[in-house]
Structures are given as structure tokens and as C-alpha cells.
Amino acid sequence: MTKHRIDTMSVASVYPLYVTKAEKKGRMKTEVDEIIRWLTGYSQEELEVQLEKQKDFETFFAEAPQMNPLRTMIKGVVCGVRVEEIEESTMQEIRYLDKLIDELAKGKAMDKILRK
């Protein structure tokens, strides 16, 4: 399969955009971190190390301690594509994260975002 350019981008280069998007809508960086931790199983310390090391998305998701099995409940459209229909695994994980950040920015409650 062809790699997408985003697969090799560092999570650290996109992370500030997630935080900015959330903060512009009155949400907090801690909520962005909570979403990422929920999705990947990283602890806060592990997340910070991944960001410091400039890990690319492919490696970031491959090294995740425990991808949340509830992530398959994430449905909807991101960038004109249904996340549940994406076949390439890394791209689907990226779009799951994008969708969760979108939900946060739209004011959705954290327990709904985290599929509790």
C-alpha cells in the first residue's frame, strides 16, 4: 500500500493544531491529552515522551500500549471520508483522532467523546 504523507509526519507537529482547535472553542489541552490517552493507552508521561521524540504517526500508533477497542464506535465524516470505511489502518487511527478532536471542539461532553 502507498504511504500517505501524514503517516510520516510527527505527531508533535500536528499536536499544537489539535490543542489550538480545542482552545479556540473553550476546551483545554488536558482534554486533548485525555482523548489521546484514551485512544492509545499511553500514560501522560509516555505521551510527552512520544511528542518529545517527534515520533511519526505510524510509529506513534504502532507503539501505543493499548489501542482502545471502543474506537470502532467512532463514526462520521472527517475530510469528506467516513472514518469507519477507511481501510488503511494508520490513516484510520489518524482519522479517529481527528474525529475525537472535532467532537471536543464542537462542545461534546467528554463522556460522550470517550464513548462511556
Secondary structure, DSSP 8 states (H G I E B T S, - for coil): ----GGGGSBHHHHHHHHHHHHHHTT--HHHHHHHHHHHH---HHHHHHHHHTT-BHHHHHHT-S---GGGGG--SEETTEEGGG--SHHHHHHHHHHHHHHHHHTT--HHHHTT-
